[in-house]
């Protein structure tokens, strides 16, 4: 199996909990571009290895992880076993009508429908299972002095199972959104789906502001807030600019999902001391502030604002895309979807060992629809460029002006050998 779901979930959980830095997460078997989740059950023991033979008093302390969703969950009825979507790529065009033309006779012409229809299938669904929970009959009766304390302990074990399920749902939502963000990042040069706001700011005002200072610079914060507001309005009108498939799309304000990095939103309110940002954006029906995109990582701003995903746009050639400094993501509600279905608990009583094994499972499906509008706003000291033909022919002299990007998001100077398959970058400050 290319990417087992339990390994994926454990990796994402470590990042989300702040145990490891943000690294590339392989969603080639998770998110339907379409991609799938694979089923796997990892059995563990040792719940009771440290359990004393006699416990006189027990206090079970374990909090419930409350459900928290990002706004793109679909019901099983909407998603179905196989989700098929039918869309029109372009709006119909007008042509001359002969009703008032008296100079030529009207002739009957058999017309053909030229509607450009797109049919997409998202057929990948899978199942995950939480670590096996084992409840020992005889040992529990010996360990606890009363039924209430034993029941509290068993409830703690089951709550841990439910919390694990909730955390994994959150992780999959985060990585589905991160997959959409990196999908946009791969088309920065040919669409408006990905915008380096720092580059635009420095070019507009002839500045040399660095990304490390951008989030505390009032002028930049004001400009960035205005850019998000501006493009949000642009996305309401039909265009091909905000989807990577070249489809003519528009997103009414009520259907626009806007997710903003909490640090950017907080700094905008603090440094600008203005209600403009909140009045124009926060009041959107689907506005949400994100404390991170893919995971907490080390807790740094760099990790909280980074996404790093391995995608399979071409199944034979998976590509890792890392985008630094994401501050906002605007997208049509139909661009991203997830489905959690058939959450259940299965049990298997082992009479010989006098214990019961419990398995908590759920079916999962997710997709990113490239034909719908999406727009990522980010800040980075480097931005992708198309190398002019003159520079290609003169590469031995100009290569020092260009940089390449590693899969972890770091940059290094380009080599003296030009490659037509390499994406090159230039500094924006």
N, C-alpha and C positions, 0 to 999 in steps of 0.2 A: 504494500500500500504506500502510495507516494507521500502522503502526509497524514498520519493517523491523528484522529481528532483529540484523543486524550493528551498526546504530546503537544499538539497545538494549544489546547486549553491551558495546560500547565505552564507553557511558555508565556502566554498572554497574561495569565493570572500573576506570575512573578513580576511582570512589567507593571501591571495595573496596581499591584500592592506596593511598588517601590522597592522590590528586592533586586531587580536588575535594570540596567539601562535599556532604552528603546533600541531594539535590533529589528532586522527585517523579519516580518512574519509572513510565512508562506500561506496564502489563501487560495492557491491554485486548486485545492480540493475542498474549499469552503464556500466561496461566494460564486454564485452563478453569474458568470459573464456569458455562459453559465459554468459553474463548478459545483462540486459536491462535498458533503461531509461523509466521512467513512465511519462505520460503527466499530467500537472497540470497548471492551470492559477490562479494566485493570483491577484485578483483585488484590486487596491488601489485607493483612492481619495486623496484630499488635495493638488493637484497641484496649486490650485488657492486660498487657504485659506488665503494666505498673499498677494494676488494681490490687489493693490490699485484700487479704483474705477476710478481714472483718472491718467494716466501716461503721463507726458509731454515729456519725453525723455527716450529712451530705448537703451541700448547697450547690445546686446546678446553676451556673451563670453562663448564659449564652444568648446573645442578642439575635433577633430576627433581622435578616437583611431584607429590607422592604423593597418591593418591585419599583424599578425606575426605568422608564422607557424613553427612547429618543424620538418617537413620533412616526416611525415608519413600519410598525407592525401590521401584518395582514392576517385576517382570519383564515382558517383552513378552507373555508368555502371560497374565499377570494383567490387563495394560492392554488388549491387543488393538488392532485397528484402530479399533474403536468400543467404548468401555467403557460397558456398560449396568449400572446398579445397581438392584436391587429392594429396597425397604425397607418396613417397617411403621411408620406414623407413631405410633400409639398402642397400648399394651398392651390386650388384650381385657378387658372389664369383666365383673363377675359379676352374676347376676340370680337371682331366686327360682326354686327347683326344686319341681315339683309332686309329686314322688315320695311324699312323706309327707303330702300334703294330702288328707284323706278327706272334706272338706266339699263339694268340687266335683268333678264327673266330669272325668277327664282327656280332653281333646280333642286331636286331631291338628292341628297347625299347621305349615304349610310355612314353614320358617325361611329367611331370607336372610343370606348372609355379609356382615357389616358391616365387615370388615377394611379399614382405610384404608391402601392401598398407594401408595407413592411410587415412580415409575419415572423415573430420571434418565439422560440420555445425556451422555457426554463424548466428543465426536466430533472434537475438534480436535487434529491432529498436524501437525508440520512438520519441516523439515530446516534445519540450519545448515551452513555451510562455513567452515573456517579460511582465512585469507589464503593465496592461491596461493603455493606455494614453487617456485622455479625452480632447477634444477641444470644448470649449464653444463658440457658435456662438454670441449670444447677448452680453454676458459679455465681450468678446474680443473687439467687436466693440465699446463698451463704454469705455474700459480701454485704448485703444491706439488712439492716435490722428492722425495717418497716416497709410496707408496700408503697407508701407515698414517696420515700426517697428513691426507691428502685424505679418507680414510674417517672420521677423527675429525670433520673439518669438516662432512661430509655428515650424520653422525649428530647433530651439534649442530643443524643446520637441521631435521631431522626431530623431534628432541626438543622444539624450540621449538613445533612443530606440536602435539605431544601435550600439552605443558604448556598451550598455549592452549585445547585441548579441555577439559582438566581444570578450568582456571580458569573457563571458561564454564559448565560443569556446576555448579560451586559457586555461581556468580552466579545461575543460574536457580533453584537450590534456595533460595538466600537470598531472592530476590524472590517465589518461590511462598509461602514462609512469611510474608514481609512482607505479601503480598496477603491471606492468611488473617487476620493480625493486624488489618489495616485493615478487613476485613469485620466483625470483632467490634466494632471501634471505632464503626462506624456504627450499632450496636444497643445502645449503653451504657445508654440510658434505658428500654429495654423488656425487657432480659434481664440475666443475670449474666455475660455473655460478656466484659465489659470493666469492670475495676474500678480506679478511681483510689485507690490505697492511701493516698496522702497525704491526700486528702479524708476518707477513712474514719478515719484516725488523728487528724486535727485535730478532727473531730466527736466522736469517742469520748472524747477526753481534753481537750477544750476548749483545744487548742493552736493556735498560729499558725506552725507550722514551714513554712519555704519549701523548695521542691524543691532549691535549690542547697546546702542543708545536710542534706538528708534522708539521703544515703548515708553520712554520717559521724556520724549521731546514733544512739547505741546503742539508745535506747528505740524509735525508729522502726524500726530494723533488726530488732529483736526482734518488734515487732508485724507487720511485713511478712512475715517468715519464718513466723510463726504463721498469717497469713492464707492464704498459699500452701498450707501444710499442711492448713488447714481446708477450703479449697475443693477441694483434691485429693481429700480424703475424701468431700466432698459429691458429687463427680462419679461416685463409685462406686455411688450409689443412683439409681434411675430418677427422672427429673424432666424438665421442659421448660425449665429455667432456663439451660442452658449451650449451647443451639444456637438460631440465629436463625430457624429454620423452625418452632419450636413442637412439635418431635417429642419423644416420650418416649424418652430415651436414658440409658444408664449406661455407664461405662467401668471395667472391672476394672483393678486396679492394674498388672497385667502389660501391659495394652494402653495405658496412659497414657504419652504422650511429654511430658517436662518439660524445657524449655529455659530456662536462667537466664542473665542477663547476668553475665559473669565478674566485673565490678567489684562488683556487688551480692553475689555469692557470696563473693568475697574479703573484702569489708568486713564481711560478716556473721560470718565466721570470725575476723577480726582484732579487731573492736571488741567482739564479744560474748564472745570467748574461751570458746566453748561448742561442744560437739559436737552439740547438738540439731538444728541445721539439717542438718548432714551425716548424722546418724543417720537422720533422718526422710525426707529428700529425696534426698540424693546416692546412697543405696543403691537407689533405684528402677532397674529394669532399663534404662529409656530416658532416664535423666538425662544432660543434656549442658550444658556451660557454653559460652556464645557470647561471643566477644570483641566482636562487633557483630551487628546484625540484618540490615541492608540493605547496609552498607558501612562502611569505616573513616572515610570522609569526610576531615575535617581532623584526625582523631585525638582530638577532644574527646569528653568524656562525652556531650555533647548529640548529636553526630553518631552515635556508636556506639549510642546508645539510641533513635534516631529511626527511624521508618519513614514513607515518603511514597510512596504508590502511586495511580496513576490507574486506576480499575476501571470495568468496563462492566456493572454489575448490570443497568442498562437500556442496551442497545447504542446507543440514540439519544441518551442523555444521560450520557456518561462523567462520573464524579465523582472528584475528587482528595481523598484522605483522608490527613492527616498526623497521626501520634500521637507525642507527645514522651515521653521518659522510660520506655520499656518495660523492665521489669526481669525479667519472666518470662512464659512462654507455655506453658500446659498444654493438650494436645489429644489426642483419640482417634487411634490409629494409622490409622484409616480416614478421618480428616478431610482428610488431605493425601496426595497421591501424585504421584510423578514417574516417568518412564520414559525411559531412554536406550537406543536400539535401533539396531542395524545401523551400528555405527561402521566406517567403511571409508575407504580411501585410493584415489583414482583418479588416473591419470597420462595425460599426453598428450605424446608425443614429437614435437618440432618439428624434423624433419630439416634444413630449410632454415636454421634458426638454431642447430642443434647444441645444443639444450638440451631438458630434460624438465620439464614443468609438473606439479606434484603438487597434488591437492585432497583435503583431509581433511574428511570429512563425518560427520554423525550425525543420526538421527531422534530427535525429542524430543516428549514429551507430558507435561502436568502438569494437576492439578486441585485445587480446594479444594471440599470437599463440605459445604455449609452445614447439612445435616441431622444432622451429627455434632457431638459436644461439643467446645467450645473455650473457653478462658478466658485473657484477657490481664490482666496486672497491670502498672500503670504509675504513675508519679509525675509530677504536673504541678500548677502553681499555679492552674490553671483547670480547670473541669469543666463539661460540657454540662448545660443545664437546660431544663425546659419552662416557658415563661413563663405564669404564672397569668393568668386572664381579667381579674382586677382590675388587674394591671400593664399588660396590653394596652390597656385603656381609659384608663389613667392614664400612658401611655408618655411623654408630654412631660415628666413630672416624675421618672420612675424610670429612664429609659434610661441614665443615668450609672452605674447599678449593674450594667449588662450589658456584655459584650464580644463581639466577633466574632473569628473565627480565619481567618487567611490560609492559602493553600495551602502555604506554607513552615513553618507551625506557629507563627507569631508572632501575638500578640493585640493588638487595639486597641479603644478604646472604641466602643460602639455609637453609631450616628447617631440623631438625634432622630426619624427616620421609621421606624416599625415595619414589618417584613416578615414575613409568615406563613411564607415559604419559607426564612428564614434561621435557622441554628442559633445560638442565643445561649449564652454561657458566663458563669459567675460565678467570682470568686476563691475559693479554698479556704483562704486564710490572711489 
